[in-house]
Amino acid sequence: MNDGTSWMRPLGSTGLSVSAVCAGGGPLGSMPGVFGYDTPGERAAATVRAVLDSEIRFIDTSNGYSEGESERRVGAALAAYRDEHGSLPGDLIVATKVDPDGRDYSGDRVRRSVDESRERLGLDVLPLVHLHDPESFPFEDVAAPGGAVEALVALRESGDVTSIGLAGGPVQEMARYLDLGVFDVLLVHNRWTLVDRSARGLLATAAERGMGVLNAAVYGGGILAQDPRAAAAGRYGYRDAPSAVLDSVAAMREACARYGTDLATAALQFSLRDPRVTSTIVGISRPERVAQTLASARAELPADLWEELAGLLPAEDHWLDAPFESSAP
């Protein structure tokens, strides 16, 4: 964050402004099966309070995180803050996602998901709601008349939701949804990091269309964070990492050390310094991590380090997905 970019940024053409760093609420609900650790409720509440007391003005969660527990905990913390101060910070944006109920990803399910989120978060109008991980369902069903996409668009038109986004993984499938031309925001995860550029075409498409872009999981699930236990697990993007990726991570870690920084700081700033990325989502589950994340965002990193890290990028066949080139007009 030392390249002259502003901290608060317009989120595409939505009319919303968000901070360059977004507090990711995935671990707040406690998902040890995904993150490898438990998050007690008291610590989650303290973490959200630390976010509200910081310069971060953007919180991301989802209906499906811990069966709604992330939203419940975020909502309880927001309510406590509101009780103490009379209102929430005026520039705070809370984003969430619609999720299926089992194998039900119908239009009715989308409407119920939004109602559940509004109740848990204590918000009458949701500023930003994403269609979450639609790749697990047939595109023809989700995008059909009366289906999930159409229901989400209708919620925006009715004013229950201010803006709608697309949040998912496999880039080829996400491209099909982008081509529908109805989304305001794109959220990618694990696919625009120091060691994976699978989302290259998606980012180009979104930028050409003036969409807001959110980049999540910039640590690849932990392997790019300064956490030896996560690195030793040998997993990237929730799956076993190829040896070429592990070798790149090790070499990048050594390069960062030579330049007096750490890999986690470089991984975060890789995303922050990309002008196409509006906000970078970082999962935070401890209150002290808020200040640590902000310090990493503002650390001074030399240009030579970026050149060296670029030379250590694994070949495309070791990325999560095969990239494609943008076809946006």
Secondary structure, 3 states (H helix, E strand, C coil): CCCCCCCEEECCCCCCEEECEEEECCHHHCCHHHHCCCCCHHHHHHHHHHHHCCCCCEEECCCCHHHHHHHHHHHHHHHHHHHHHCCCCCCCEEEEEECCECCECEHHHHHHHHHHHHHHHCCCCEEEEEEECHHHCCHHHHCCCCEHHHHHHHHHHHCCEEEEEEEECCHHHHHHHHCCCCCCEEEEECCCECCECCCHHHHHHHHHCCCEEEEECCCCCCCCCCCHHHHHHCEECCEECCHHHHHHHHHHHHHHHHCCCCHHHHHHHHHHCCCCCCEEEEECCCCHHHHHHHHHHHCCCCHHHHHHHHHCCCCHHHCCCCCCCCCCC
